[in-house]
């Protein structure tokens, strides 16, 4: 990948980027460390709010496919 944060639009941020793949591959979020901690996502069905990084960590812990 391009090592480009899709949230803050920074190319080659310190520490690189991670990829969170959601909705069976329909949604890819490439994010840097600071955006991962600051950017929140909300589950429309449950109302749960979680940071991009926390969801990435949860998926990794649950052995779901992440990049």
mmCIF file of the C-alpha atoms, coordinates in Angstrom:
data_MODEL
# 
_entry.id   MODEL 
# 
loop_
_atom_site.group_PDB 
_atom_site.id 
_atom_site.type_symbol 
_atom_site.label_atom_id 
_atom_site.label_alt_id 
_atom_site.label_comp_id 
_atom_site.label_asym_id 
_atom_site.label_entity_id 
_atom_site.label_seq_id 
_atom_site.pdbx_PDB_ins_code 
_atom_site.Cartn_x 
_atom_site.Cartn_y 
_atom_site.Cartn_z 
_atom_site.occupancy 
_atom_site.B_iso_or_equiv 
_atom_site.pdbx_formal_charge 
_atom_site.auth_seq_id 
_atom_site.auth_comp_id 
_atom_site.auth_asym_id 
_atom_site.auth_atom_id 
_atom_site.pdbx_PDB_model_num 
ATOM 1  C CA . UNK A 1 1  ? 0.000   0.000   0.000  1.00 0.00 ? 1  UNK A CA 1 
ATOM 2  C CA . UNK A 1 2  ? 0.951   3.628   -0.341 1.00 0.00 ? 2  UNK A CA 1 
ATOM 3  C CA . UNK A 1 3  ? 1.531   4.254   3.395  1.00 0.00 ? 3  UNK A CA 1 
ATOM 4  C CA . UNK A 1 4  ? -0.969  7.093   3.201  1.00 0.00 ? 4  UNK A CA 1 
ATOM 5  C CA . UNK A 1 5  ? -3.393  7.874   6.028  1.00 0.00 ? 5  UNK A CA 1 
ATOM 6  C CA . UNK A 1 6  ? -6.848  8.168   4.503  1.00 0.00 ? 6  UNK A CA 1 
ATOM 7  C CA . UNK A 1 7  ? -8.116  10.138  7.490  1.00 0.00 ? 7  UNK A CA 1 
ATOM 8  C CA . UNK A 1 8  ? -5.594  12.986  7.854  1.00 0.00 ? 8  UNK A CA 1 
ATOM 9  C CA . UNK A 1 9  ? -4.287  12.679  4.256  1.00 0.00 ? 9  UNK A CA 1 
ATOM 10 C CA . UNK A 1 10 ? -0.648  12.381  5.396  1.00 0.00 ? 10 UNK A CA 1 
ATOM 11 C CA . UNK A 1 11 ? 1.794   10.476  3.204  1.00 0.00 ? 11 UNK A CA 1 
ATOM 12 C CA . UNK A 1 12 ? 4.293   8.299   5.067  1.00 0.00 ? 12 UNK A CA 1 
ATOM 13 C CA . UNK A 1 13 ? 3.317   9.352   8.610  1.00 0.00 ? 13 UNK A CA 1 
ATOM 14 C CA . UNK A 1 14 ? 5.639   8.511   11.504 1.00 0.00 ? 14 UNK A CA 1 
ATOM 15 C CA . UNK A 1 15 ? 5.207   4.830   12.293 1.00 0.00 ? 15 UNK A CA 1 
ATOM 16 C CA . UNK A 1 16 ? 3.504   4.073   8.992  1.00 0.00 ? 16 UNK A CA 1 
ATOM 17 C CA . UNK A 1 17 ? -0.115  3.054   8.619  1.00 0.00 ? 17 UNK A CA 1 
ATOM 18 C CA . UNK A 1 18 ? -2.398  0.108   9.377  1.00 0.00 ? 18 UNK A CA 1 
ATOM 19 C CA . UNK A 1 19 ? -5.354  -1.208  7.404  1.00 0.00 ? 19 UNK A CA 1 
ATOM 20 C CA . UNK A 1 20 ? -8.753  -2.061  8.837  1.00 0.00 ? 20 UNK A CA 1 
ATOM 21 C CA . UNK A 1 21 ? -11.007 -3.974  6.434  1.00 0.00 ? 21 UNK A CA 1 
ATOM 22 C CA . UNK A 1 22 ? -14.722 -3.934  7.249  1.00 0.00 ? 22 UNK A CA 1 
ATOM 23 C CA . UNK A 1 23 ? -18.041 -5.021  5.713  1.00 0.00 ? 23 UNK A CA 1 
ATOM 24 C CA . UNK A 1 24 ? -16.629 -8.113  3.974  1.00 0.00 ? 24 UNK A CA 1 
ATOM 25 C CA . UNK A 1 25 ? -13.990 -6.018  2.199  1.00 0.00 ? 25 UNK A CA 1 
ATOM 26 C CA . UNK A 1 26 ? -16.297 -3.223  1.023  1.00 0.00 ? 26 UNK A CA 1 
ATOM 27 C CA . UNK A 1 27 ? -14.702 -0.651  3.364  1.00 0.00 ? 27 UNK A CA 1 
ATOM 28 C CA . UNK A 1 28 ? -10.931 -0.254  3.803  1.00 0.00 ? 28 UNK A CA 1 
ATOM 29 C CA . UNK A 1 29 ? -9.595  2.265   6.313  1.00 0.00 ? 29 UNK A CA 1 
ATOM 30 C CA . UNK A 1 30 ? -5.883  3.073   6.132  1.00 0.00 ? 30 UNK A CA 1 
ATOM 31 C CA . UNK A 1 31 ? -4.904  5.028   9.229  1.00 0.00 ? 31 UNK A CA 1 
ATOM 32 C CA . UNK A 1 32 ? -1.900  6.387   11.117 1.00 0.00 ? 32 UNK A CA 1 
ATOM 33 C CA . UNK A 1 33 ? -1.415  5.976   14.876 1.00 0.00 ? 33 UNK A CA 1 
ATOM 34 C CA . UNK A 1 34 ? -2.798  9.363   15.910 1.00 0.00 ? 34 UNK A CA 1 
ATOM 35 C CA . UNK A 1 35 ? -5.878  9.131   13.677 1.00 0.00 ? 35 UNK A CA 1 
ATOM 36 C CA . UNK A 1 36 ? -6.509  5.573   14.852 1.00 0.00 ? 36 UNK A CA 1 
ATOM 37 C CA . UNK A 1 37 ? -6.760  6.772   18.442 1.00 0.00 ? 37 UNK A CA 1 
ATOM 38 C CA . UNK A 1 38 ? -8.757  9.944   17.707 1.00 0.00 ? 38 UNK A CA 1 
ATOM 39 C CA . UNK A 1 39 ? -11.208 8.796   15.023 1.00 0.00 ? 39 UNK A CA 1 
ATOM 40 C CA . UNK A 1 40 ? -14.376 7.177   16.319 1.00 0.00 ? 40 UNK A CA 1 
ATOM 41 C CA . UNK A 1 41 ? -16.718 4.800   14.505 1.00 0.00 ? 41 UNK A CA 1 
ATOM 42 C CA . UNK A 1 42 ? -20.323 4.116   15.519 1.00 0.00 ? 42 UNK A CA 1 
ATOM 43 C CA . UNK A 1 43 ? -22.179 0.856   14.941 1.00 0.00 ? 43 UNK A CA 1 
ATOM 44 C CA . UNK A 1 44 ? -25.572 1.899   13.547 1.00 0.00 ? 44 UNK A CA 1 
ATOM 45 C CA . UNK A 1 45 ? -27.248 -1.262  14.842 1.00 0.00 ? 45 UNK A CA 1 
ATOM 46 C CA . UNK A 1 46 ? -25.984 -1.201  18.444 1.00 0.00 ? 46 UNK A CA 1 
ATOM 47 C CA . UNK A 1 47 ? -24.992 2.432   18.940 1.00 0.00 ? 47 UNK A CA 1 
ATOM 48 C CA . UNK A 1 48 ? -21.546 1.298   20.191 1.00 0.00 ? 48 UNK A CA 1 
ATOM 49 C CA . UNK A 1 49 ? -18.800 3.865   19.602 1.00 0.00 ? 49 UNK A CA 1 
ATOM 50 C CA . UNK A 1 50 ? -15.178 2.725   19.321 1.00 0.00 ? 50 UNK A CA 1 
ATOM 51 C CA . UNK A 1 51 ? -11.913 4.169   18.024 1.00 0.00 ? 51 UNK A CA 1 
ATOM 52 C CA . UNK A 1 52 ? -10.496 2.851   14.764 1.00 0.00 ? 52 UNK A CA 1 
ATOM 53 C CA . UNK A 1 53 ? -7.427  1.561   16.658 1.00 0.00 ? 53 UNK A CA 1 
ATOM 54 C CA . UNK A 1 54 ? -9.528  -0.216  19.305 1.00 0.00 ? 54 UNK A CA 1 
ATOM 55 C CA . UNK A 1 55 ? -11.595 -1.935  16.604 1.00 0.00 ? 55 UNK A CA 1 
ATOM 56 C CA . UNK A 1 56 ? -8.387  -2.908  14.786 1.00 0.00 ? 56 UNK A CA 1 
ATOM 57 C CA . UNK A 1 57 ? -7.039  -4.376  18.045 1.00 0.00 ? 57 UNK A CA 1 
ATOM 58 C CA . UNK A 1 58 ? -10.327 -6.186  18.735 1.00 0.00 ? 58 UNK A CA 1 
ATOM 59 C CA . UNK A 1 59 ? -10.289 -7.762  15.272 1.00 0.00 ? 59 UNK A CA 1 
ATOM 60 C CA . UNK A 1 60 ? -6.677  -8.814  15.705 1.00 0.00 ? 60 UNK A CA 1 
ATOM 61 C CA . UNK A 1 61 ? -7.484  -10.379 19.095 1.00 0.00 ? 61 UNK A CA 1 
ATOM 62 C CA . UNK A 1 62 ? -10.444 -12.238 17.601 1.00 0.00 ? 62 UNK A CA 1 
ATOM 63 C CA . UNK A 1 63 ? -8.249  -13.488 14.719 1.00 0.00 ? 63 UNK A CA 1 
ATOM 64 C CA . UNK A 1 64 ? -10.460 -11.845 12.145 1.00 0.00 ? 64 UNK A CA 1 
ATOM 65 C CA . UNK A 1 65 ? -8.922  -10.862 8.836  1.00 0.00 ? 65 UNK A CA 1 
ATOM 66 C CA . UNK A 1 66 ? -7.168  -7.495  9.064  1.00 0.00 ? 66 UNK A CA 1 
ATOM 67 C CA . UNK A 1 67 ? -4.356  -5.962  7.041  1.00 0.00 ? 67 UNK A CA 1 
# 
